[in-house]
Protein backbone atom coordinates (compact mmCIF):
# COMPACT_ATOMS: atom_id res chain seq x y z
CA UNK A 1 0.00 0.00 0.00
CA UNK A 2 1.16 3.51 -0.74
CA UNK A 3 2.23 5.36 2.41
CA UNK A 4 0.59 8.66 3.23
CA UNK A 5 3.75 10.65 2.52
CA UNK A 6 3.83 9.20 -1.01
CA UNK A 7 0.42 10.64 -1.86
CA UNK A 8 0.90 13.16 -4.65
CA UNK A 9 -0.56 16.56 -3.89
CA UNK A 10 -2.92 16.64 -6.86
CA UNK A 11 -6.61 16.07 -7.52
CA UNK A 12 -7.28 12.87 -9.44
CA UNK A 13 -10.56 11.04 -10.11
CA UNK A 14 -10.59 7.37 -11.08
CA UNK A 15 -14.29 6.74 -10.42
CA UNK A 16 -17.41 8.79 -9.88
CA UNK A 17 -17.84 10.11 -6.33
CA UNK A 18 -19.07 8.13 -4.56
CA UNK A 19 -17.32 5.20 -6.22
CA UNK A 20 -18.50 1.59 -5.96
CA UNK A 21 -16.49 0.80 -2.83
CA UNK A 22 -17.65 3.95 -1.05
CA UNK A 23 -21.24 3.26 -2.08
CA UNK A 24 -21.04 -0.20 -0.54
CA UNK A 25 -19.36 1.11 2.61
CA UNK A 26 -21.99 3.82 3.00
CA UNK A 27 -24.69 1.16 2.82
CA UNK A 28 -22.95 -0.59 5.74
CA UNK A 29 -22.81 2.77 7.52
CA UNK A 30 -26.56 3.19 7.14
CA UNK A 31 -27.11 -0.24 8.71
CA UNK A 32 -24.67 0.11 11.59
CA UNK A 33 -24.38 3.79 12.49
CA UNK A 34 -26.97 6.05 14.12
CA UNK A 35 -29.03 8.00 11.64
CA UNK A 36 -28.53 11.01 13.89
CA UNK A 37 -25.01 11.43 12.51
CA UNK A 38 -24.90 13.63 9.44
CA UNK A 39 -22.98 13.00 6.22
CA UNK A 40 -21.29 15.84 4.37
CA UNK A 41 -19.05 14.12 1.83
CA UNK A 42 -20.22 10.80 0.32
CA UNK A 43 -16.82 9.11 0.05
CA UNK A 44 -15.08 6.87 2.57
CA UNK A 45 -11.52 8.00 3.22
CA UNK A 46 -8.66 5.52 3.36
CA UNK A 47 -5.50 7.64 3.52
CA UNK A 48 -4.60 11.31 3.69
CA UNK A 49 -1.54 13.52 3.61
CA UNK A 50 -1.27 17.29 3.80
CA UNK A 51 -4.19 18.61 1.67
CA UNK A 52 -5.15 15.47 -0.27
CA UNK A 53 -7.60 12.81 0.89
CA UNK A 54 -7.67 9.43 -0.87
CA UNK A 55 -10.92 7.46 -0.73
CA UNK A 56 -11.25 3.67 -0.83
CA UNK A 57 -11.89 3.83 -4.58
CA UNK A 58 -8.56 5.60 -5.15
CA UNK A 59 -9.91 9.09 -5.85
CA UNK A 60 -7.64 11.94 -4.71
CA UNK A 61 -9.71 14.77 -3.25
CA UNK A 62 -8.60 18.31 -2.41
CA UNK A 63 -9.29 18.98 1.26
CA UNK A 64 -10.60 22.54 1.75
CA UNK A 65 -12.04 21.78 5.20
CA UNK A 66 -9.22 20.33 7.35
CA UNK A 67 -11.70 18.17 9.26
CA UNK A 68 -13.48 21.42 10.25
CA UNK A 69 -10.33 23.36 11.04
CA UNK A 70 -8.47 20.53 12.79
CA UNK A 71 -5.57 19.51 10.55
CA UNK A 72 -4.12 23.00 10.25
CA UNK A 73 -0.62 21.51 10.00
CA UNK A 74 -1.76 19.09 7.28
CA UNK A 75 -2.92 15.54 7.72
CA UNK A 76 -0.31 13.03 8.92
CA UNK A 77 2.19 15.82 9.62
CA UNK A 78 5.54 14.17 10.35
CA UNK A 79 6.14 15.70 13.80
CA UNK A 80 2.63 14.76 14.90
CA UNK A 81 2.92 11.17 13.65
CA UNK A 82 6.39 10.63 15.12
CA UNK A 83 5.34 12.01 18.51
CA UNK A 84 2.21 9.85 18.56
CA UNK A 85 4.12 6.66 17.74
CA UNK A 86 6.77 7.35 20.38
CA UNK A 87 4.20 8.14 23.07
CA UNK A 88 1.94 5.19 22.22
CA UNK A 89 4.91 2.89 22.60
CA UNK A 90 5.70 4.41 26.02
CA UNK A 91 2.19 4.46 27.54
CA UNK A 92 -1.30 5.42 26.41
CA UNK A 93 -3.05 6.43 29.64
CA UNK A 94 -2.70 6.96 33.37
CA UNK A 95 -5.16 9.87 33.97
CA UNK A 96 -3.23 13.05 34.67
CA UNK A 97 -4.99 13.76 37.97
CA UNK A 98 -4.06 10.26 39.20
CA UNK A 99 -0.51 9.79 37.93
CA UNK A 100 0.77 12.84 36.02
CA UNK A 101 3.08 12.91 33.00
CA UNK A 102 5.35 15.54 31.55
CA UNK A 103 3.78 16.25 28.18
CA UNK A 104 0.50 17.43 29.76
CA UNK A 105 2.58 20.01 31.61
CA UNK A 106 4.43 20.90 28.41
CA UNK A 107 1.19 21.52 26.50
CA UNK A 108 -0.06 23.78 29.31
CA UNK A 109 3.26 25.65 29.24
CA UNK A 110 2.90 26.12 25.48
CA UNK A 111 -0.68 27.39 25.81
CA UNK A 112 0.36 29.81 28.55
CA UNK A 113 3.13 31.11 26.29
CA UNK A 114 1.15 31.32 23.06
CA UNK A 115 -2.23 32.73 24.07
CA UNK A 116 -2.54 36.54 24.07
CA UNK A 117 -1.16 38.56 26.98
CA UNK A 118 2.00 38.65 29.08
CA UNK A 119 0.23 38.14 32.41
CA UNK A 120 0.67 34.99 34.49
CA UNK A 121 -1.50 32.22 33.04
CA UNK A 122 -2.41 28.65 33.85
CA UNK A 123 -4.17 25.96 31.79
CA UNK A 124 -6.10 22.72 31.99
CA UNK A 125 -6.73 20.17 29.25
CA UNK A 126 -9.93 18.49 28.13
CA UNK A 127 -11.18 16.32 25.27
CA UNK A 128 -13.12 18.63 22.96
CA UNK A 129 -14.05 22.21 22.24
CA UNK A 130 -17.45 21.79 23.88
CA UNK A 131 -15.84 20.40 27.00
CA UNK A 132 -13.37 23.30 27.07
CA UNK A 133 -16.24 25.80 26.86
CA UNK A 134 -18.14 23.97 29.63
CA UNK A 135 -15.09 24.17 31.88
CA UNK A 136 -14.51 27.82 31.01
CA UNK A 137 -18.05 28.74 32.07
CA UNK A 138 -17.76 26.61 35.19
CA UNK A 139 -14.49 28.30 36.19
CA UNK A 140 -15.80 31.81 35.44
CA UNK A 141 -18.88 31.25 37.59
CA UNK A 142 -16.79 29.86 40.44
CA UNK A 143 -14.36 32.78 40.25
CA UNK A 144 -16.94 35.59 40.04
CA UNK A 145 -19.68 33.97 42.19
CA UNK A 146 -22.11 35.16 39.49
CA UNK A 147 -24.57 33.07 37.42
CA UNK A 148 -25.19 34.80 34.08
CA UNK A 149 -23.41 34.13 30.79
CA UNK A 150 -23.66 36.46 27.78
CA UNK A 151 -23.38 34.97 24.28
CA UNK A 152 -24.21 36.20 20.78
CA UNK A 153 -26.49 35.63 17.84
CA UNK A 154 -25.16 33.19 15.22
CA UNK A 155 -22.87 31.59 17.84
CA UNK A 156 -21.89 27.93 17.97
CA UNK A 157 -20.10 26.48 20.99
CA UNK A 158 -20.85 22.73 21.03
CA UNK A 159 -23.30 19.87 21.40
CA UNK A 160 -23.39 19.24 25.16
CA UNK A 161 -26.31 20.50 27.22
CA UNK A 162 -24.65 23.71 28.38
CA UNK A 163 -23.06 24.48 25.03
CA UNK A 164 -26.36 23.87 23.23
CA UNK A 165 -27.81 26.57 25.47
CA UNK A 166 -25.02 28.84 24.19
CA UNK A 167 -25.72 28.07 20.52
CA UNK A 168 -27.81 30.27 18.26
CA UNK A 169 -29.00 27.71 15.70
CA UNK A 170 -31.82 25.28 16.37
CA UNK A 171 -31.35 22.87 13.44
CA UNK A 172 -29.49 20.62 13.46
CA UNK A 173 -27.76 21.27 16.77
CA UNK A 174 -30.47 21.92 19.36
CA UNK A 175 -33.82 20.76 18.01
CA UNK A 176 -35.63 18.43 20.39
CA UNK A 177 -32.78 18.17 22.91
CA UNK A 178 -33.97 20.66 25.57
CA UNK A 179 -34.50 21.89 28.17
CA UNK A 180 -31.13 23.57 28.27
CA UNK A 181 -29.00 25.14 30.99
CA UNK A 182 -30.39 28.42 32.41
CA UNK A 183 -28.89 31.91 32.95
CA UNK A 184 -27.71 32.26 29.34
CA UNK A 185 -28.49 35.58 27.61
CA UNK A 186 -28.12 36.18 23.87
CA UNK A 187 -27.04 39.53 22.45
CA UNK A 188 -27.11 40.90 18.88
CA UNK A 189 -23.93 40.56 16.86
CA UNK A 190 -22.83 43.24 14.37
CA UNK A 191 -23.27 41.13 11.21
CA UNK A 192 -22.25 43.79 8.74
CA UNK A 193 -23.93 42.38 5.62
CA UNK A 194 -27.27 42.12 7.44
CA UNK A 195 -27.01 45.06 9.85
CA UNK A 196 -30.10 47.23 9.46
CA UNK A 197 -28.55 50.39 10.93
CA UNK A 198 -25.94 52.68 9.38
CA UNK A 199 -22.77 50.77 8.50
CA UNK A 200 -20.46 53.66 9.35
CA UNK A 201 -21.39 53.52 13.05
CA UNK A 202 -21.96 49.78 13.35
CA UNK A 203 -19.34 49.22 16.06
CA UNK A 204 -20.50 52.05 18.30
CA UNK A 205 -24.19 51.26 17.80
CA UNK A 206 -23.72 47.55 18.49
CA UNK A 207 -21.69 48.14 21.65
CA UNK A 208 -24.25 50.64 22.94
CA UNK A 209 -27.13 48.27 22.23
CA UNK A 210 -25.39 45.31 23.89
CA UNK A 211 -24.23 47.13 27.00
CA UNK A 212 -27.66 48.66 27.51
CA UNK A 213 -29.32 45.26 27.18
CA UNK A 214 -26.88 43.78 29.70
CA UNK A 215 -27.48 46.62 32.15
CA UNK A 216 -31.28 46.59 31.82
CA UNK A 217 -32.06 42.91 31.27
CA UNK A 218 -29.43 41.15 33.37
CA UNK A 219 -27.43 43.62 35.44
CA UNK A 220 -23.68 43.68 34.86
CA UNK A 221 -23.08 42.67 38.48
CA UNK A 222 -24.79 39.35 37.74
CA UNK A 223 -22.70 38.45 34.66
CA UNK A 224 -19.96 35.88 35.18
CA UNK A 225 -18.71 35.77 31.59
CA UNK A 226 -19.01 37.20 28.10
CA UNK A 227 -18.25 34.43 25.61
CA UNK A 228 -17.57 35.12 21.94
CA UNK A 229 -15.88 33.61 18.90
CA UNK A 230 -13.49 36.17 17.34
CA UNK A 231 -14.80 34.94 13.99
CA UNK A 232 -17.97 32.91 14.21
CA UNK A 233 -17.53 29.40 12.87
CA UNK A 234 -20.78 27.57 12.21
CA UNK A 235 -22.53 30.95 12.11
CA UNK A 236 -20.88 31.60 8.76
CA UNK A 237 -17.44 33.12 9.49
CA UNK A 238 -19.05 36.38 10.53
CA UNK A 239 -16.19 38.75 11.33
CA UNK A 240 -17.05 41.55 13.79
CA UNK A 241 -16.23 45.08 12.58
CA UNK A 242 -13.03 46.73 13.73
CA UNK A 243 -13.18 47.95 17.31
CA UNK A 244 -16.04 45.72 18.42
CA UNK A 245 -14.00 43.04 20.20
CA UNK A 246 -11.73 45.57 21.97
CA UNK A 247 -14.81 47.54 23.09
CA UNK A 248 -16.51 44.41 24.39
CA UNK A 249 -13.38 43.34 26.26
CA UNK A 250 -13.03 46.79 27.82
CA UNK A 251 -16.64 46.70 29.03
CA UNK A 252 -16.11 43.26 30.57
CA UNK A 253 -12.97 44.39 32.39
CA UNK A 254 -14.68 47.50 33.80
CA UNK A 255 -17.49 45.36 35.19
CA UNK A 256 -15.50 42.46 36.62
CA UNK A 257 -16.80 40.09 33.93
CA UNK A 258 -14.57 37.28 32.63
CA UNK A 259 -14.04 37.85 28.90
CA UNK A 260 -13.76 34.45 27.19
CA UNK A 261 -12.49 34.05 23.64
CA UNK A 262 -13.70 30.83 22.04
CA UNK A 263 -10.72 30.19 19.76
CA UNK A 264 -11.63 26.56 19.12
CA UNK A 265 -11.89 27.12 15.35
CA UNK A 266 -9.86 30.32 15.00
CA UNK A 267 -6.77 29.24 16.94
CA UNK A 268 -3.36 27.88 15.98
CA UNK A 269 -2.38 30.06 13.02
CA UNK A 270 -5.69 29.62 11.20
CA UNK A 271 -6.43 33.34 10.73
CA UNK A 272 -2.87 34.54 10.10
CA UNK A 273 -2.04 35.01 13.77
CA UNK A 274 -1.58 32.27 16.34
CA UNK A 275 -4.91 33.43 17.78
CA UNK A 276 -7.58 35.58 16.12
CA UNK A 277 -7.90 37.96 19.08
CA UNK A 278 -4.39 39.18 18.27
CA UNK A 279 -5.59 40.94 15.09
CA UNK A 280 -6.85 43.81 17.22
CA UNK A 281 -4.57 43.36 20.21
CA UNK A 282 -7.34 42.00 22.43
CA UNK A 283 -6.16 40.17 25.56
CA UNK A 284 -8.97 37.92 26.85
CA UNK A 285 -9.16 36.79 30.46
CA UNK A 286 -9.69 33.25 29.23
CA UNK A 287 -9.20 31.35 25.96
CA UNK A 288 -10.70 28.02 24.93
CA UNK A 289 -8.86 25.92 22.36
CA UNK A 290 -9.27 22.57 20.61
CA UNK A 291 -9.40 21.53 16.91
CA UNK A 292 -6.02 22.69 15.52
CA UNK A 293 -4.28 22.10 18.85
CA UNK A 294 -4.01 18.33 18.39
CA UNK A 295 -3.08 18.05 14.72
CA UNK A 296 -5.91 15.55 14.29
CA UNK A 297 -6.11 13.98 17.75
CA UNK A 298 -8.77 14.96 20.33
CA UNK A 299 -7.52 17.50 22.83
CA UNK A 300 -8.73 20.86 24.13
CA UNK A 301 -7.54 23.51 26.51
CA UNK A 302 -8.72 26.26 28.84
CA UNK A 303 -6.12 28.96 29.51
CA UNK A 304 -6.75 31.94 31.77
CA UNK A 305 -5.28 34.37 34.21
CA UNK A 306 -3.64 32.36 36.98
CA UNK A 307 -5.87 33.81 39.69
CA UNK A 308 -8.97 32.70 37.78
CA UNK A 309 -7.72 29.17 37.20
CA UNK A 310 -6.51 28.81 40.79
CA UNK A 311 -9.83 29.98 42.25
CA UNK A 312 -11.26 26.47 41.86
CA UNK A 313 -10.75 24.03 44.74
CA UNK A 314 -8.48 21.01 44.21
CA UNK A 315 -10.41 18.25 42.49
CA UNK A 316 -12.97 20.67 41.04
CA UNK A 317 -11.51 20.28 37.55
CA UNK A 318 -10.45 17.18 35.66
CA UNK A 319 -11.73 14.14 33.80
CA UNK A 320 -10.53 10.65 33.01
CA UNK A 321 -9.24 11.28 29.49
CA UNK A 322 -8.58 15.04 29.53
CA UNK A 323 -5.08 15.69 28.23
CA UNK A 324 -4.50 12.08 27.18
CA UNK A 325 -0.72 11.53 26.79
CA UNK A 326 -0.95 10.51 23.13
CA UNK A 327 -3.03 13.59 22.32
CA UNK A 328 -0.57 15.76 24.25
CA UNK A 329 2.28 14.35 22.19
CA UNK A 330 0.34 15.16 19.02
CA UNK A 331 -0.32 18.70 20.25
CA UNK A 332 3.36 19.32 20.90
CA UNK A 333 4.09 18.08 17.38
CA UNK A 334 1.44 20.36 15.89
CA UNK A 335 2.71 23.42 17.77
CA UNK A 336 6.29 22.68 16.71
CA UNK A 337 5.15 22.34 13.10
CA UNK A 338 3.38 25.71 13.17
CA UNK A 339 6.37 27.47 14.67
CA UNK A 340 9.19 25.74 12.79
CA UNK A 341 7.54 25.74 9.37
CA UNK A 342 6.27 29.32 9.50
CA UNK A 343 2.61 28.42 9.15
CA UNK A 344 1.39 31.76 10.51
CA UNK A 345 2.98 33.47 7.50
CA UNK A 346 1.66 30.68 5.28
CA UNK A 347 -1.89 31.33 6.53
CA UNK A 348 -1.49 34.99 5.64
CA UNK A 349 -0.33 33.99 2.15
CA UNK A 350 -3.26 31.60 1.71
CA UNK A 351 -5.58 34.40 2.79
CA UNK A 352 -4.24 36.57 0.01
CA UNK A 353 -4.24 33.92 -2.74
CA UNK A 354 -7.56 32.32 -1.83
CA UNK A 355 -9.11 35.68 -1.00
CA UNK A 356 -8.12 37.13 -4.38
CA UNK A 357 -9.65 34.12 -6.09
CA UNK A 358 -12.89 34.38 -4.16
CA UNK A 359 -13.17 38.10 -4.80
CA UNK A 360 -12.70 37.43 -8.51
CA UNK A 361 -15.63 35.01 -8.33
CA UNK A 362 -17.67 37.63 -6.47
CA UNK A 363 -17.08 40.08 -9.31
CA UNK A 364 -18.17 37.42 -11.78
CA UNK A 365 -21.24 35.99 -10.03
CA UNK A 366 -23.87 38.34 -8.48
CA UNK A 367 -25.03 35.53 -6.17
CA UNK A 368 -21.90 36.05 -4.07
CA UNK A 369 -22.79 38.93 -1.76
CA UNK A 370 -19.69 38.97 0.40
CA UNK A 371 -16.23 37.48 0.87
CA UNK A 372 -15.14 37.61 4.51
CA UNK A 373 -12.82 36.17 7.11
CA UNK A 374 -9.11 36.33 7.89
CA UNK A 375 -6.09 34.35 6.77
CA UNK A 376 -6.95 30.79 5.83
CA UNK A 377 -10.43 31.11 7.35
CA UNK A 378 -12.54 32.59 4.58
CA UNK A 379 -16.16 32.36 3.46
CA UNK A 380 -18.53 33.55 0.78
CA UNK A 381 -22.19 34.31 1.42
CA UNK A 382 -24.61 33.35 -1.35
CA UNK A 383 -27.84 35.28 -1.89
CA UNK A 384 -30.65 35.71 -4.41
CA UNK A 385 -29.75 38.74 -6.55
CA UNK A 386 -32.56 41.27 -6.79
CA UNK A 387 -34.25 39.97 -3.64
CA UNK A 388 -35.38 42.31 -0.88
CA UNK A 389 -32.30 44.21 0.18
CA UNK A 390 -30.32 41.97 -2.15
CA UNK A 391 -29.49 39.66 0.75
CA UNK A 392 -32.14 36.92 0.77
CA UNK A 393 -30.20 33.71 1.55
CA UNK A 394 -29.89 31.10 -1.19
CA UNK A 395 -29.11 27.81 0.52
CA UNK A 396 -30.29 25.88 -2.55
CA UNK A 397 -27.58 27.49 -4.68
CA UNK A 398 -24.95 26.57 -2.09
CA UNK A 399 -26.14 22.95 -2.16
CA UNK A 400 -25.87 22.85 -5.96
CA UNK A 401 -22.37 24.35 -5.99
CA UNK A 402 -21.12 21.99 -3.29
CA UNK A 403 -22.62 19.00 -5.11
CA UNK A 404 -20.63 20.01 -8.19
CA UNK A 405 -17.46 20.34 -6.09
CA UNK A 406 -18.04 16.95 -4.48
CA UNK A 407 -18.52 15.23 -7.83
CA UNK A 408 -15.30 16.79 -9.06
CA UNK A 409 -13.10 15.90 -6.11
CA UNK A 410 -13.07 19.07 -4.01
CA UNK A 411 -14.22 18.88 -0.40
CA UNK A 412 -15.71 22.19 0.81
CA UNK A 413 -18.00 22.85 3.77
CA UNK A 414 -21.13 24.94 4.06
CA UNK A 415 -22.06 26.99 7.12
CA UNK A 416 -24.21 29.89 8.24
CA UNK A 417 -27.35 30.45 10.25
CA UNK A 418 -29.28 30.42 6.97
CA UNK A 419 -27.26 27.62 5.34
CA UNK A 420 -26.11 29.95 2.57
CA UNK A 421 -22.39 30.27 3.33
CA UNK A 422 -19.52 28.33 1.78
CA UNK A 423 -16.51 28.24 4.09
CA UNK A 424 -12.87 27.50 3.37
CA UNK A 425 -10.51 26.00 5.95
CA UNK A 426 -7.68 24.46 3.93
CA UNK A 427 -4.66 22.93 5.65
CA UNK A 428 -2.00 25.58 6.05
CA UNK A 429 0.43 23.45 4.05
CA UNK A 430 -1.78 23.43 0.94
CA UNK A 431 0.01 24.44 -2.26
CA UNK A 432 -0.97 27.42 -4.40
CA UNK A 433 -1.55 24.97 -7.25
CA UNK A 434 -4.18 23.05 -5.25
CA UNK A 435 -5.89 26.30 -4.26
CA UNK A 436 -6.03 27.33 -7.93
CA UNK A 437 -7.43 23.94 -8.91
CA UNK A 438 -10.09 24.09 -6.19
CA UNK A 439 -11.05 27.60 -7.26
CA UNK A 440 -11.43 26.46 -10.87
CA UNK A 441 -13.81 23.70 -9.79
CA UNK A 442 -15.72 26.17 -7.61
CA UNK A 443 -15.95 28.59 -10.55
CA UNK A 444 -17.40 25.86 -12.73
CA UNK A 445 -19.88 25.05 -9.94
CA UNK A 446 -21.17 28.62 -9.89
CA UNK A 447 -21.35 28.60 -13.66
CA UNK A 448 -23.87 25.74 -13.46
CA UNK A 449 -26.29 28.05 -11.62
Buried (B, 14 or more C-beta within 10 A) or exposed (E): EEEBEEBEBEBEBEBEBBBEBBBBBBEEBEEEEEEEEEEEBBBBBBBBBBBBBBBBBBBBBBBBBBBBBBBBBBBBBBBBBEBBEEBEEEEEEEBBBEEEBEBBBBBBBBBBEBBBBEEEBBBBBBBBBBBBBBBBBBBBBBBBEBEBBBBBBBBBBBBBBBBBBBBBBEEEBBEEEEEBBEBBBBBBBBBBBBBEEEEEEBBBBBBEBBBEBBEEEBEBEBBBBBBBBBBBBBBBBBBBBEBBBBBBBEBBEEBEBBBBBBBBBBBBBBBBBBBBBBBBEBBBBBBBBBBBBBBBBBBBBBBBBEEBBBBBEEEEBBBEBBBBBBBBBBBBBBBBBBBEBBBBEBBBBBBEBBBEBBBEBBEEBEBBBBBBBBBBBBBBBBBBEEEEEEBBBBBEBBBBBBEBBBBBBBBBBBBBBBBBBBBBBBBBBBBEEBBEBBBBBBBEBBEEE
